[in-house]
Amino acid sequence: MKSGDTVGTYLLEQRLGKGVTASTWLAKPAQSEENGLDEDNSASAALSAQAYVLKIFDIAETSSWKPLDQFRREADILRTLNHPRIPKYIESFETTTEEKFLFVLVMEYIEGDTVEAYIASGKKFTEKQIEELLAELADILAYLGSLRPPIVHRDINPRNLIIRPDGHIVLVDFSGVQDAIRTALYPGATLVGTAGYIPMEQVSGRATHRSDLYGAAATTVFMLTGRNPSELPMRNLKIDLSGLLYMSPRLSFVLDNWLDPDPDRRTLSAIKAAAVLREKIVLPSETRTSIDAKTEATSAENNQNGAGPSWSGAFPRDSFLGEILHNLEERTEQRVYPSELPSNSQLIIQDLAPGLYIKMPKRSNSSMRGGTIFPIAWMGFVFFWTTMTLRMHAPFFFPLFSIPFWIAGFSMIKALIGPSMTETELFLTSDGFLRKSSGFLSNSAQQCLLSDIREAKVRKSSVRINRQYVKELTIKIKGGTINFGLGLSDPELYYLEKRFNEELGLLRQLPAQES
């Protein structure tokens, strides 16, 4: 085919691209010879001025049916989409030209340059432009993810994003599109994507909606650096952006989450990311997008080993002086907020988009085993005291005197062995907060409205092991507190504090229709 040829009712003007089995052409409606001077000249001129993109698939140039299946799937998907940042579907048809059997997809023509061509021409984006473009791309991904089933583009890269003359972005080329149901049925699907812009799960044929988030973030890295992300240094299998002199906290927050190699940790939804980039959501002050690994490891080790000053350990926790020194120690304590959970953590954290789900399964509490000697000795002494008073026929007051000590002993044992017998779940949503605990002996639940939640903070509990108070996560609510995570490690607790407060801030600031 060449310029000037007619395909269906369209006149080919210029070839825009050529793939293995399909070519893309700029075209316009062919003028009918029957439209003489008697026809409305203005209407005819307007018709001829319309421009379209024709994607033409030649079945003779393929040796299998899979490319044809992809081509037809792209047409079927585009027919169902309706978004201002996605080319409009016009029609699709089959035709024969010069003894060639062709499949044709007609789409709206998008004027502008691809992001790749824009960078190649020597132009550069400002950081503000990049934030705006990424927010628009997040809008598109939020729309695709809201469909049922969700649509996975699978090939978001600088060549498939067009910058229109008005500065807005358009996502093109849905030839690699996949829906969630098809991915689940055929997990070993053919690899689709561009090197440097696809995550590991997509390489193994298991692309999800979160895979497109990675592609969007990798494309943003290209806008920032002008280089393919695969050429940049890596740290812990993740693109290392520490070499960039400056990034706004908003952009850094989104990229840090979306570039994570583990899809389960890409917890920031496209809707929230767009709101963050447009400053509709203010990031929590404690959010840290990069932490020096050595400092983090040293601090976590010191926390777990009880290193550093501990003035409050010399006084009873419930004494007046002990409470003052305990609060002073908390204020002076260096808090380190990890960017992810430890690899050996048994906690389960899921993003509810919007909202957060946290599950602490039943487990052996190895961090508190050393403290079981004291409760056992305590209960042994109380048992001995009670038994002796009864055998000696002491006044009834003496056996009654041991009741508070029995209660204290059982409380200590429950605090120590509770985590191994109890499964606890936290639900934080726009409707409020719910804590559910289910164990061998009892089930319980606590709930409150979102407006009643103040903050979550890691504090020392009343349980003391080896002269150190064990930490837990305290969620402050109107009229009281809800505690969680007794016996978790410091990195786990501080990660929970950060995630909970971040999600709480996002839920409070989301518009009503999004939350």
C-alpha positions in Angstrom: 0.0 0.0 0.0 1.0 3.6 -0.7 -0.2 7.1 -0.2 -3.2 7.8 -2.4 -4.6 4.3 -2.2 -8.2 3.8 -1.0 -9.1 1.4 1.7 -12.8 1.1 2.2 -14.1 4.7 2.2 -10.8 6.2 3.3 -7.9 7.7 1.4 -4.5 7.0 2.7 -2.3 10.1 3.1 0.8 9.2 5.1 2.1 6.1 6.8 2.7 6.8 10.5 4.2 3.5 11.5 4.9 -0.1 10.5 4.9 -3.2 12.6 5.4 -6.9 11.9 1.9 -7.5 10.7 0.1 -4.2 10.8 0.7 -0.7 9.6 -0.7 2.6 10.8 -1.8 5.3 8.3 -3.1 8.9 8.5 -6.2 9.0 6.3 -9.3 11.0 5.4 -12.7 10.2 3.9 -12.4 9.6 0.2 -14.4 12.1 -2.0 -17.1 10.5 -4.0 -17.1 11.4 -7.7 -20.9 11.6 -7.4 -20.5 14.6 -5.1 -20.6 17.1 -7.9 -20.7 20.9 -7.6 -24.4 20.6 -6.8 -23.5 19.2 -3.4 -23.0 21.4 -0.3 -19.4 22.5 -0.8 -19.0 23.6 2.8 -20.1 20.2 4.1 -17.8 18.4 1.6 -14.8 20.5 2.7 -15.5 19.9 6.3 -15.7 16.1 5.6 -12.4 16.1 3.7 -10.7 18.0 6.5 -11.4 15.2 9.0 -8.4 13.1 9.8 -8.4 9.5 11.0 -5.9 6.8 11.9 -6.3 3.5 10.1 -4.6 0.5 11.6 -4.4 -2.1 8.8 -3.7 -5.7 9.5 -2.6 -7.9 6.5 -3.4 -11.5 7.2 -0.8 -12.6 4.5 2.0 -11.2 6.7 1.4 -13.4 9.7 2.0 -17.1 10.2 -0.4 -17.6 13.2 -3.8 -16.4 14.3 -2.5 -14.8 17.6 -1.7 -11.4 16.1 -5.1 -11.4 14.4 -6.7 -12.2 17.8 -4.8 -9.3 19.4 -6.0 -7.0 16.6 -9.6 -7.9 17.0 -9.4 -7.6 20.7 -8.0 -4.1 20.4 -11.0 -3.2 18.2 -13.5 -4.8 20.7 -11.9 -3.0 23.6 -11.7 0.4 22.0 -15.4 0.1 21.0 -16.3 0.0 24.7 -14.1 2.8 26.0 -15.2 6.3 26.5 -12.6 8.7 28.0 -11.3 12.1 26.7 -7.7 10.8 27.0 -8.2 7.7 24.9 -8.7 7.9 21.1 -12.3 7.4 20.0 -13.3 4.3 18.1 -14.8 5.1 14.7 -15.4 1.7 13.1 -13.7 -1.6 12.1 -14.2 -3.6 8.9 -12.8 -6.2 6.6 -11.9 -5.5 3.0 -10.0 -6.9 0.0 -7.5 -4.7 -1.9 -5.1 -5.9 -4.6 -6.0 -9.5 -3.7 -5.0 -8.8 -0.1 -7.4 -9.6 2.7 -7.2 -6.8 5.2 -8.7 -6.1 8.7 -9.0 -2.3 9.3 -9.5 -0.4 12.6 -10.4 3.2 12.3 -9.7 5.6 15.2 -9.7 9.3 16.0 -6.5 11.0 14.9 -4.6 12.6 17.9 -2.4 15.5 16.9 0.9 15.9 18.8 4.2 14.3 19.6 4.8 11.2 21.6 6.7 11.7 24.9 9.7 9.8 23.3 9.7 12.2 20.3 9.3 15.2 22.6 12.4 14.3 24.5 14.4 13.3 21.4 13.8 16.7 19.9 15.8 18.2 22.8 12.9 19.5 24.8 12.5 19.0 28.5 9.6 18.8 30.8 9.4 20.9 34.0 8.7 19.1 37.2 5.3 20.8 37.3 4.5 19.5 33.8 5.5 16.0 34.8 3.2 16.1 37.8 0.3 17.2 35.7 0.9 14.6 33.0 1.3 11.8 35.5 -1.9 12.9 37.2 -3.7 12.8 33.8 -2.3 9.3 33.2 -3.4 8.3 36.6 -6.9 9.4 35.7 -6.8 7.1 32.6 -5.6 4.2 34.7 -8.3 4.8 37.3 -10.9 4.7 34.5 -9.5 1.4 33.1 -9.3 -0.1 36.5 -12.9 0.9 37.3 -14.3 -1.2 34.4 -15.7 -4.6 35.0 -13.6 -6.6 34.3 -10.7 -4.1 34.7 -8.6 -3.4 31.6 -4.8 -3.8 31.7 -3.0 -1.9 28.9 0.3 -3.8 29.4 2.4 -1.4 27.3 2.6 2.0 28.9 5.8 3.6 27.6 6.9 7.0 26.1 6.0 5.9 22.6 2.3 5.3 23.5 1.7 8.6 25.2 1.0 11.6 22.9 1.3 15.2 24.1 -1.4 17.2 22.4 -0.8 20.9 21.4 -2.9 22.0 24.4 -0.4 20.1 26.7 -2.7 17.3 27.7 -1.8 13.6 27.3 -3.5 10.8 25.4 -2.8 7.1 25.8 -2.7 5.1 22.5 -2.0 1.7 21.2 -4.3 -0.8 22.9 -3.0 -3.8 20.9 -1.6 -5.4 24.0 -4.7 -4.8 26.1 -5.8 -7.6 28.4 -8.7 -7.9 30.8 -8.5 -9.3 34.3 -10.6 -12.4 33.5 -8.5 -13.4 30.5 -5.3 -12.9 32.5 -6.7 -15.2 35.3 -7.7 -17.9 32.8 -4.5 -17.7 30.8 -1.7 -16.7 33.2 1.0 -17.8 30.8 0.0 -15.3 28.2 2.5 -14.1 25.6 4.8 -11.3 26.9 3.6 -7.9 25.8 5.4 -4.7 26.8 8.5 -2.6 26.3 11.8 -3.4 28.1 12.4 -1.1 31.0 8.7 -0.2 31.4 7.3 -3.6 32.5 7.5 -5.1 36.0 8.6 -8.6 36.9 5.1 -10.1 37.2 4.4 -9.0 33.7 7.5 -10.7 32.4 6.1 -14.0 33.8 2.8 -13.4 32.1 0.8 -12.3 35.1 0.0 -8.6 34.4 -2.5 -6.9 36.6 -3.8 -3.3 36.9 -0.9 -2.6 39.2 1.5 -3.5 36.4 0.2 -0.5 34.5 1.0 1.7 37.6 4.6 0.5 37.2 4.7 1.4 33.5 3.4 4.9 34.3 6.0 5.4 37.0 8.8 4.1 34.7 7.6 6.5 31.9 7.8 9.3 34.4 11.4 8.4 35.2 12.1 8.7 31.5 10.5 12.2 31.5 12.8 13.1 34.5 16.0 11.7 33.2 15.7 11.2 29.4 17.0 7.7 29.8 15.4 4.2 29.6 14.8 3.1 33.2 16.7 -0.1 32.6 19.8 2.0 32.2 19.5 3.5 35.7 21.1 2.1 38.8 19.1 -0.4 40.9 18.9 -0.9 44.6 17.1 -4.0 46.0 15.7 -4.7 42.6 14.2 -1.2 42.5 15.1 1.8 40.3 17.3 4.0 42.5 16.2 7.6 42.2 18.5 8.9 44.9 20.8 10.4 42.3 18.2 12.9 41.3 19.1 16.2 42.9 15.5 17.1 43.7 12.0 15.8 43.4 8.9 17.2 45.0 7.5 15.2 47.9 4.4 14.5 45.9 6.2 13.0 42.9 8.6 11.1 45.1 5.8 9.7 47.1 4.0 8.3 44.0 7.1 7.0 42.3 8.4 5.3 45.4 5.2 3.3 45.7 4.6 2.5 42.0 8.2 1.5 41.2 8.2 -1.2 43.9 9.1 -4.6 42.3 6.5 -6.4 44.5 3.0 -5.6 43.1 1.5 -6.2 46.6 3.4 -3.2 47.8 2.1 -0.9 45.0 -0.7 0.1 47.4 -1.3 3.6 46.2 -4.4 3.6 43.9 -4.5 5.7 40.7 -7.3 7.9 42.2 -5.3 8.8 45.3 -2.1 9.3 43.3 -3.9 11.9 41.0 -5.2 13.6 44.1 -1.7 13.7 45.7 -0.1 15.1 42.5 -2.8 17.8 42.2 -2.3 18.7 45.9 -5.9 17.8 46.8 -4.4 15.5 49.4 -1.6 16.8 51.7 0.9 14.2 52.5 1.3 13.3 56.2 4.2 15.1 57.7 5.9 11.9 58.9 5.9 10.4 55.3 9.5 9.6 54.3 10.2 8.5 50.8 13.8 7.4 51.3 15.6 6.2 54.3 19.3 5.4 54.6 19.5 1.6 54.9 22.4 1.5 57.3 20.8 4.0 59.7 17.5 2.1 59.5 19.1 -1.3 60.3 21.2 0.1 63.1 18.3 1.9 64.8 16.0 -1.1 64.4 18.6 -3.4 66.0 19.1 -1.0 68.9 15.4 -0.8 69.4 15.0 -4.6 69.5 18.1 -5.1 71.8 17.0 -2.4 74.2 20.0 -0.2 73.5 20.1 3.4 74.5 18.8 5.2 77.6 15.8 3.9 79.3 15.1 6.0 82.4 11.5 4.8 82.9 12.7 1.2 83.4 13.9 2.1 86.9 10.4 3.1 88.1 7.0 1.4 88.1 5.1 2.2 84.9 2.0 3.3 86.7 3.8 5.5 89.2 3.7 9.3 88.8 7.5 9.6 88.3 7.6 6.6 86.0 4.8 8.0 83.8 6.7 11.4 83.5 10.0 9.7 82.6 8.2 7.3 80.2 6.6 10.2 78.3 10.0 12.0 78.2 11.7 8.9 76.8 9.0 8.6 74.1 9.5 12.2 73.0 13.3 11.9 72.8 13.3 8.4 71.1 14.6 8.4 67.6 11.8 6.9 65.4 12.7 5.3 62.1 9.8 4.5 59.7 10.7 1.7 57.3 9.6 1.9 53.7 8.4 -1.8 53.9 7.7 -4.6 56.2 10.6 -7.0 57.2 10.9 -10.0 54.9 10.0 -12.4 57.8 6.9 -10.5 58.9 3.7 -12.5 59.2 1.5 -9.4 59.0 -0.9 -9.2 56.1 -1.6 -5.6 54.8 -3.9 -5.0 51.8 -5.0 -1.7 50.2 -8.8 -1.5 50.0 -8.7 1.5 47.6 -9.8 3.4 49.5 -9.0 2.0 52.9 -6.6 -0.4 54.6 -6.9 -4.0 55.9 -4.4 -5.3 58.4 -4.3 -8.9 59.7 -2.1 -10.3 62.5 -2.5 -14.1 62.3 -2.0 -16.5 65.2 1.7 -17.0 65.8 4.3 -18.0 68.4 5.5 -14.9 70.1 9.2 -15.6 70.3 10.2 -12.1 71.2 8.4 -12.5 74.6 9.4 -16.0 75.5 12.1 -14.8 77.8 9.5 -13.1 80.0 7.4 -16.2 80.8 9.5 -17.1 83.8 8.2 -14.3 85.9 4.5 -14.9 85.3 5.0 -18.6 86.0 6.9 -17.8 89.3 4.2 -15.2 90.2 1.4 -17.7 89.7 3.3 -20.4 91.6 3.8 -18.1 94.6 0.1 -17.1 94.5 -1.0 -20.7 94.3 1.3 -21.6 97.2 0.0 -18.7 99.3 -3.7 -19.6 98.6 -3.2 -23.3 99.2 -1.3 -22.7 102.5 -3.9 -20.3 103.9 -6.6 -22.8 103.2 -4.7 -25.8 104.6 -3.9 -23.8 107.8 -7.5 -22.8 108.2 -6.5 -19.1 108.2 -9.1 -16.4 108.5 -11.2 -16.1 105.4 -9.6 -12.7 104.7 -6.3 -14.3 103.8 -7.5 -16.4 100.8 -9.6 -13.4 99.6 -6.5 -11.3 99.8 -4.9 -13.4 96.9 -7.7 -12.7 94.4 -6.1 -9.5 93.0 -2.8 -11.3 92.5 -4.6 -14.2 90.7 -6.1 -11.5 88.3 -2.8 -9.9 87.8 -1.1 -13.2 87.0 -3.7 -14.3 84.5 -3.5 -10.8 82.9 0.3 -11.3 82.4 -0.1 -14.8 81.0 -2.9 -13.6 78.6 -0.6 -10.8 77.4 2.2 -13.2 76.8 0.4 -16.1 75.1 -2.4 -14.0 73.6 -0.8 -13.5 70.2 -0.3 -17.2 69.7 -4.0 -17.9 70.4 -5.6 -14.8 68.8 -6.1 -13.6 65.3 -6.7 -9.9 65.0 -8.0 -7.9 62.0 -8.1 -4.1 61.5 -10.4 -2.4 58.9 -9.9 1.3 58.1 -12.4 2.6 55.6 -14.4 5.7 54.8 -17.1 4.4 57.1 -14.8 4.1 60.1 -12.6 1.8 62.0 -13.2 -1.8 63.1 -10.9 -4.1 65.2 -11.9 -7.8 65.3 -10.2 -10.4 67.5 -11.0 -14.1 67.4 -9.3 -16.6 69.7 -9.7 -20.0 71.4 -11.6 -18.6 74.4 -13.3 -15.4 73.2 -14.2 -13.1 70.3 -14.4 -9.4 70.5 -14.8 -6.3 68.3 -14.3 -2.6 68.6 -15.4 0.1 66.2 -15.7 3.8 65.8 -16.4 6.5 63.2 -13.6 7.9 61.0 -14.2 11.3 62.5 -13.5 9.9 66.0 -10.0 8.7 65.1 -7.1 11.0 66.2 -3.9 9.1 65.2 -1.9 5.9 65.6 1.3 5.9 67.5 3.7 3.3 68.8 3.8 3.4 72.6 5.1 1.3 75.4 2.5 -1.0 76.9 2.1 -1.9 80.6 3.7 -5.3 79.9 7.4 -5.4 81.1 9.8 -8.0 79.9 13.5 -8.1 80.9 13.2 -4.7 82.5 11.9 -3.2 79.2 8.3 -2.3 78.4 6.9 -4.1 75.3 5.7 -1.8 72.6 2.4 -1.8 70.8 0.4 0.3 68.4 -2.0 2.6 70.1 -4.9 4.1 68.1 -6.2 7.2 69.8 -9.9 7.6 69.4 -12.5 9.9 70.9 -12.9 8.9 74.5 -10.2 6.2 74.6 -7.7 4.1 72.8 -7.5 0.8 70.8 -4.3 -1.2 71.1 -2.9 -3.6 68.6 0.3 -5.5 67.8 1.7 -6.3 71.3 5.0 -8.2 70.7 5.6 -7.1 67.1 9.1 -6.0 66.2 9.9 -2.3 66.1 10.2 -2.2 62.3 6.7 -3.8 62.0 5.1 -1.4 64.5 6.7 1.8 63.0 5.7 0.7 59.5 2.1 0.1 60.7 2.1 3.5 62.4 3.2 5.2 59.1 0.8 3.3 56.9 -2.2 3.8 59.2 -1.6 7.5 59.5 -1.0 7.9 55.8 -4.2 6.1 55.0 -6.2 8.0 57.6 -5.0 11.3 56.1 -5.9 10.2 52.6 -9.4 9.1 53.6 -10.1 12.3 55.4 -9.2 14.4 52.4 -10.7 12.3 49.6 -13.9 13.9 48.0 -17.0 12.2 49.2 -17.7 10.4 45.9 -14.2 8.9 46.0 -14.1 7.8 49.6 
